[in-house]
C-alpha cells in the first residue's frame, strides 16, 4: 500500500524515502516476497518509479478515498483467493509477520490482522477476496475507515506482539530522524 499523500511529510512519497540507504518499499517487498505468489504495488503517483521494481501496479479508481480504496482495487484485481496487504512505509517489517499472517490457523475468518500487543495493525492483513463486496459497500456509503470495514468482517487477530518494532512507520519528519 503506497498510495498515501504524505501530507505530514510535505507531500513526500513515503515508501520511496530511504532508510539505511534503501527505499522503504524495497524493504517491505523483500520481507513479503517469500510469503506471497505475487507482489502488487498499490500507488497513485510516481508510477514510473514504482514500475522499475518489476511488479504489477494498481492505481485507485476513485481518488482521495484513502487506503480502503487501495484495498478495494487490489481485491478486484487479485489473481488468488487471498490478498496480503502491508503499508509501504514500515522499513523494519519482518518476514515473520507475513509468515504468521499466512500460516497461523485462525479457523474460517475472512480476514487475519496483525496484532502488535496493543492494537490491530489494520493494513498488515490477509483477506479473502470475498470481502471486496464489504469494502465496496462501505465506500459507496462514504465510509473510508479500514477499522470500520474490518469490524464488519469475520476478522481474527494474529499475535505479532514479539515483533512490534516491525510496525514502526514513518508519518512525520521526526519519525525519519529517529530511524
C-alpha positions in Angstrom: 0.0 0.0 0.0 1.9 3.0 -1.3 -0.9 5.4 -2.2 -0.8 7.9 0.5 -0.4 11.7 0.0 2.4 12.1 2.6 0.7 15.3 3.8 2.6 15.2 7.1 5.9 14.9 5.3 5.5 17.8 2.9 3.9 15.6 0.3 6.8 13.1 0.1 6.0 9.7 -1.3 6.9 7.9 2.0 7.6 4.4 0.7 10.2 5.9 -1.7 12.1 7.6 1.1 15.3 5.8 2.0 16.2 4.2 5.4 19.7 2.9 5.7 20.3 3.6 2.0 17.3 1.7 0.7 13.7 2.9 -0.2 11.2 1.6 2.4 9.1 0.0 -0.2 12.0 -2.2 -1.2 12.5 -3.3 2.4 8.8 -4.2 2.7 8.7 -6.1 -0.5 11.8 -8.1 0.4 10.1 -9.2 3.6 6.8 -10.0 1.9 8.0 -11.7 -1.3 8.8 -15.2 0.2 5.2 -15.3 1.6 3.1 -14.4 -1.4 2.7 -15.6 -5.0 2.9 -12.1 -6.4 3.7 -8.6 -5.2 1.4 -5.9 -6.4 2.0 -2.3 -5.6 -1.0 0.0 -5.0 0.2 3.5 -5.7 -1.2 6.8 -7.1 1.9 8.7 -8.1 5.5 8.2 -9.2 4.2 5.2 -11.2 7.3 5.1 -13.4 9.5 4.8 -10.3 7.3 2.0 -8.8 7.3 0.2 -12.2 11.1 -0.1 -12.0 10.5 -2.8 -9.4 9.0 -5.1 -12.0 5.8 -5.8 -10.1 2.2 -5.1 -11.2 0.9 -1.7 -10.4 -2.7 -0.9 -9.2 -4.0 2.7 -9.1 -7.1 3.8 -7.2 -10.1 4.1 -9.4 -11.6 6.8 -7.2 -9.2 9.5 -5.9 -8.9 10.6 -2.3 -10.7 7.7 -0.7 -7.8 6.5 1.5 -6.3 3.0 1.9 -9.8 1.4 1.7 -10.0 2.3 -2.0 -6.5 0.8 -2.5 -7.7 -2.4 -0.9 -10.8 -2.4 -3.0 -8.9 -2.1 -6.2 -6.4 -4.7 -5.1 -9.1 -7.1 -4.2 -10.8 -6.5 -7.6 -7.6 -7.4 -9.4 -6.4 -10.1 -7.1 -5.4 -13.3 -9.0 -5.7 -15.6 -6.0 -8.3 -16.2 -3.3 -6.3 -14.3 -0.7 -4.7 -10.8 -0.6 -1.9 -9.9 1.7 -1.6 -6.2 2.5 1.1 -4.1 4.1 1.9 -0.4 4.2 4.9 0.6 2.2 6.3 2.9 4.9 7.3 0.3 7.6 11.0 -0.2 6.9 11.7 -2.7 9.7 8.9 -5.2 9.0 9.9 -8.7 9.5 9.2 -11.6 7.1 7.9 -13.4 10.2 4.9 -11.1 10.4 3.9 -12.1 6.8 4.6 -15.8 7.6 2.3 -15.6 10.6 -0.5 -13.9 8.7 -0.2 -16.6 6.0 0.3 -19.7 8.1 -1.4 -19.2 11.5 -4.6 -21.2 11.6 -7.5 -19.0 12.8 -10.4 -21.0 11.6 -12.7 -19.7 9.0 -12.1 -15.9 9.4 -12.3 -13.9 6.3 -9.5 -11.5 7.4 -6.4 -12.0 9.5 -4.9 -8.9 11.0 -1.6 -8.5 12.8 -1.8 -7.5 16.5 1.2 -5.7 17.9 0.3 -6.3 21.6 -1.5 -3.0 21.9 -3.7 -2.7 18.8 -4.5 -4.1 15.4 -2.2 -3.1 12.6 -5.1 -2.9 10.1 -3.0 -2.7 6.9 -1.0 -5.7 7.8 -3.6 -8.2 6.9 -4.5 -11.2 4.8 -8.0 -11.1 3.5 -10.2 -13.3 1.4 -11.3 -11.8 -1.9 -15.0 -12.2 -0.8 -14.6 -9.2 1.5 -14.4 -7.0 -1.6 -18.1 -6.6 -1.6 -18.0 -5.2 2.0 -15.3 -2.8 1.0 -17.3 -1.5 -2.0 -20.4 -1.2 0.2 -18.5 0.9 2.8 -17.0 3.2 0.2 -20.3 3.7 -1.6 -21.8 4.9 1.8 -18.9 7.3 2.3 -17.2 5.2 5.0 -13.4 5.2 4.4 -12.3 3.7 7.7 -10.3 0.4 7.4 -11.1 -0.3 11.0 -14.9 0.0 10.4 -14.6 -2.2 7.4 -12.8 -4.9 9.5 -15.5 -4.7 12.1 -18.0 -5.8 9.5 -15.9 -8.9 8.5 -15.2 -12.1 10.3 -11.8 -10.9 11.4 -9.2 -12.6 13.6 -6.1 -11.1 15.2 -2.7 -12.8 14.7 -0.4 -12.2 17.7 2.8 -10.4 16.5 3.5 -8.7 19.8 7.0 -10.1 19.9 7.6 -8.3 16.5 6.1 -4.9 17.4 9.2 -3.0 16.2 8.4 -4.2 12.7 5.3 -2.0 12.7 7.3 1.2 13.1 6.2 3.5 10.3 7.0 7.0 9.1 4.4 9.7 9.3 6.3 12.9 10.3 9.8 14.3 9.9 10.7 13.3 13.5 10.0 9.7 12.6 12.6 9.8 9.8 15.1 11.4 12.3 14.7 8.6 14.9 15.4 5.9 12.2 
